[in-house]
């Protein structure tokens, strides 16, 4: 089992947002890095115990839809 990721920190990149589940960093003027954590939120409250691999599952779902909709909206 992997250690749950509650919060990311990438000192070399500028963090531009931290949401309930995702942390967003600016890579350059044209690219963002979105890190999906294992944080759990309910009713707009971040709960103290993350769920292991939740971020991995959410990222897989996002990649599926990015690939599926690539001909509609450029996203790579």
Order of alpha helices (4+ residues) and beta strands (2+ residues): beta-beta-beta-beta-beta-alpha
